[in-house]
Amino acid sequence: MAKPTRPTGNTQDSAEPPVTFNRTERALAFMVGGIFIAAFLCMAAMIVMWLTVPSAQSAMPWPVIMAIPLIGFPIGMVLVFTLLGITWTRRARANRATH
């Protein structure tokens, strides 16, 4: 069995610094995850409702459940683009500071 080779030089200098998230990025990430999970669960509930009791669409909780994906997915996408913009801006500033 061959021995693993070690890189030459100082390994601590060549390692990438760990990526850190600030509080805003973490909050946005959890909001995006929560919105997408809620929208997917509502879509699954709609599919189950349509397969089991199609006449229940006009009963009270179903119009709200059917509206959540229509509102949640666009809001989630806006939050994803906001999170990407914040992350790219932070990384660009960090790259400018190191060079």
GROMACS elastic network, one bead per residue, 0.5 to 0.9 nm:
[ bonds ]
;  ai    aj funct       b0    kb
    2     5     6  0.87880   500
    7    10     6  0.82648   500
    7    11     6  0.72831   500
    8    11     6  0.77581   500
    9    12     6  0.89680   500
    9    13     6  0.84625   500
    9    14     6  0.82691   500
   10    13     6  0.56815   500
   10    14     6  0.67402   500
   11    14     6  0.52265   500
   11    15     6  0.61778   500
   12    15     6  0.53980   500
   12    16     6  0.85248   500
   13    16     6  0.80104   500
   15    18     6  0.88095   500
   16    19     6  0.85838   500
   17    20     6  0.88565   500
   21    24     6  0.79735   500
   21    25     6  0.59177   500
   21    26     6  0.62333   500
   21    87     6  0.85173   500
   22    25     6  0.55122   500
   22    26     6  0.63205   500
   22    27     6  0.87281   500
   23    26     6  0.51359   500
   23    27     6  0.60771   500
   23    28     6  0.85649   500
   24    27     6  0.51505   500
   24    28     6  0.61123   500
   24    29     6  0.85271   500
   24    83     6  0.87206   500
   24    86     6  0.88431   500
   25    28     6  0.51130   500
   25    29     6  0.60449   500
   25    30     6  0.86481   500
   25    83     6  0.63218   500
   25    86     6  0.74101   500
   25    87     6  0.74012   500
   26    29     6  0.50770   500
   26    30     6  0.62797   500
   26    31     6  0.85886   500
   27    30     6  0.52519   500
   27    31     6  0.61213   500
   27    32     6  0.86270   500
   28    32     6  0.60923   500
   28    33     6  0.85436   500
   28    79     6  0.67564   500
   28    80     6  0.79154   500
   28    82     6  0.82837   500
   28    83     6  0.63755   500
   29    32     6  0.51677   500
   29    33     6  0.61902   500
   29    34     6  0.85810   500
   29    79     6  0.82420   500
   29    80     6  0.77686   500
   29    83     6  0.72026   500
   30    33     6  0.50090   500
   30    34     6  0.59742   500
   30    35     6  0.84740   500
   31    34     6  0.50970   500
   31    35     6  0.60392   500
   31    36     6  0.85095   500
   31    76     6  0.79179   500
   31    79     6  0.79111   500
   32    35     6  0.52543   500
   32    36     6  0.61148   500
   32    37     6  0.84818   500
   32    75     6  0.84136   500
   32    76     6  0.52833   500
   32    77     6  0.79097   500
   32    79     6  0.62347   500
   32    80     6  0.65611   500
   33    36     6  0.52777   500
   33    37     6  0.59983   500
   33    38     6  0.84798   500
   33    76     6  0.81349   500
   34    37     6  0.51746   500
   34    38     6  0.60275   500
   34    39     6  0.85058   500
   34    76     6  0.88991   500
   35    38     6  0.51851   500
   35    39     6  0.61133   500
   35    40     6  0.86204   500
   35    69     6  0.88803   500
   35    72     6  0.58885   500
   35    73     6  0.73992   500
   35    75     6  0.79657   500
   35    76     6  0.60550   500
   36    39     6  0.50711   500
   36    40     6  0.60999   500
   36    41     6  0.85191   500
   36    69     6  0.83783   500
   36    72     6  0.68930   500
   36    73     6  0.65407   500
   36    76     6  0.64297   500
   37    40     6  0.51583   500
   37    41     6  0.60811   500
   37    42     6  0.85518   500
   38    41     6  0.51212   500
   38    42     6  0.61456   500
   38    43     6  0.86047   500
   38    68     6  0.79130   500
   38    69     6  0.79460   500
   38    72     6  0.79088   500
   39    42     6  0.51113   500
   39    43     6  0.61941   500
   39    44     6  0.86759   500
   39    65     6  0.87251   500
   39    68     6  0.60456   500
   39    70     6  0.82490   500
   39    71     6  0.85841   500
   39    72     6  0.59034   500
   39    73     6  0.67822   500
   40    44     6  0.61905   500
   40    45     6  0.85822   500
   40    69     6  0.72319   500
   41    44     6  0.50289   500
   41    45     6  0.61411   500
   41    46     6  0.85891   500
   41    69     6  0.89931   500
   42    46     6  0.61096   500
   42    47     6  0.86351   500
   42    65     6  0.56900   500
   42    66     6  0.69156   500
   42    67     6  0.88496   500
   42    68     6  0.69140   500
   42    69     6  0.67476   500
   43    46     6  0.50160   500
   43    47     6  0.62771   500
   43    48     6  0.86746   500
   43    65     6  0.79860   500
   43    66     6  0.73373   500
   43    68     6  0.86129   500
   43    69     6  0.67749   500
   44    47     6  0.51316   500
   44    48     6  0.62513   500
   44    49     6  0.85726   500
   45    48     6  0.50976   500
   45    49     6  0.60476   500
   45    50     6  0.85728   500
   45    65     6  0.79017   500
   45    66     6  0.88690   500
   46    50     6  0.60531   500
   46    51     6  0.85413   500
   46    57     6  0.89842   500
   46    62     6  0.76845   500
   46    65     6  0.73407   500
   46    66     6  0.66712   500
   47    50     6  0.51316   500
   47    51     6  0.61747   500
   47    52     6  0.86117   500
   48    51     6  0.51756   500
   48    52     6  0.60831   500
   48    53     6  0.82269   500
   49    52     6  0.52531   500
   49    53     6  0.54504   500
   49    54     6  0.62892   500
   49    55     6  0.89310   500
   49    56     6  0.74769   500
   49    57     6  0.79707   500
   49    62     6  0.85696   500
   50    53     6  0.58039   500
   50    55     6  0.81408   500
   50    56     6  0.82494   500
   50    57     6  0.79959   500
   51    54     6  0.65147   500
   53    56     6  0.57189   500
   53    57     6  0.81887   500
   54    57     6  0.63475   500
   55    58     6  0.73260   500
   55    59     6  0.84910   500
   56    59     6  0.53318   500
   56    60     6  0.86778   500
   56    62     6  0.74874   500
   57    60     6  0.81082   500
   57    61     6  0.86646   500
   57    62     6  0.57059   500
   57    63     6  0.68493   500
   57    66     6  0.89221   500
   58    61     6  0.84861   500
   58    62     6  0.67853   500
   58    63     6  0.67646   500
   59    62     6  0.60776   500
   59    63     6  0.74702   500
   60    63     6  0.63694   500
   60    64     6  0.75178   500
   61    64     6  0.55369   500
   61    65     6  0.62230   500
   61    66     6  0.87133   500
   62    66     6  0.59044   500
   62    67     6  0.84483   500
   63    66     6  0.50625   500
   63    67     6  0.61642   500
   63    68     6  0.88248   500
   64    67     6  0.50820   500
   64    68     6  0.63537   500
   65    68     6  0.54283   500
   65    69     6  0.77162   500
   66    69     6  0.65611   500
   66    70     6  0.73718   500
   67    70     6  0.51741   500
   67    71     6  0.63825   500
   67    72     6  0.83761   500
   68    71     6  0.53078   500
   68    72     6  0.55406   500
   68    73     6  0.82763   500
   69    73     6  0.56750   500
   69    74     6  0.84556   500
   70    73     6  0.62829   500
   70    74     6  0.73090   500
   71    74     6  0.59489   500
   71    75     6  0.64234   500
   71    76     6  0.86968   500
   72    75     6  0.51948   500
   72    76     6  0.58912   500
   72    77     6  0.85720   500
   73    77     6  0.61518   500
   73    78     6  0.86744   500
   74    77     6  0.50951   500
   74    78     6  0.62647   500
   74    79     6  0.86309   500
   75    78     6  0.51512   500
   75    79     6  0.62410   500
   75    80     6  0.86490   500
   76    79     6  0.50503   500
   76    80     6  0.61359   500
   76    81     6  0.87254   500
   77    81     6  0.62522   500
   77    82     6  0.85125   500
   78    81     6  0.52233   500
   78    82     6  0.61470   500
   78    83     6  0.85981   500
   79    83     6  0.60246   500
   79    84     6  0.85136   500
   80    83     6  0.50704   500
   80    84     6  0.61658   500
   80    85     6  0.86109   500
   81    84     6  0.50022   500
   81    85     6  0.61178   500
   81    86     6  0.86138   500
   82    85     6  0.50748   500
   82    86     6  0.61858   500
   82    87     6  0.85521   500
   83    86     6  0.51591   500
   83    87     6  0.60657   500
   83    88     6  0.85117   500
   84    87     6  0.51112   500
   84    88     6  0.59765   500
   84    89     6  0.84117   500
   85    88     6  0.52134   500
   85    89     6  0.60188   500
   85    90     6  0.85471   500
   86    89     6  0.51747   500
   86    90     6  0.61716   500
   86    91     6  0.86424   500
   87    90     6  0.51839   500
   87    91     6  0.61733   500
   87    92     6  0.85574   500
   88    91     6  0.51208   500
   88    92     6  0.60051   500
   88    93     6  0.85663   500
   89    92     6  0.51073   500
   89    93     6  0.62141   500
   89    94     6  0.86001   500
   90    93     6  0.52032   500
   90    94     6  0.61915   500
   90    95     6  0.86619   500
   91    95     6  0.60692   500
   91    96     6  0.85414   500
   92    95     6  0.50721   500
   92    96     6  0.61549   500
   92    97     6  0.85691   500
   93    96     6  0.50882   500
   93    97     6  0.61435   500
   93    98     6  0.87626   500
   94    97     6  0.50729   500
   94    98     6  0.63664   500
   94    99     6  0.88920   500
   95    98     6  0.52568   500
   95    99     6  0.63812   500
   96    99     6  0.53909   500
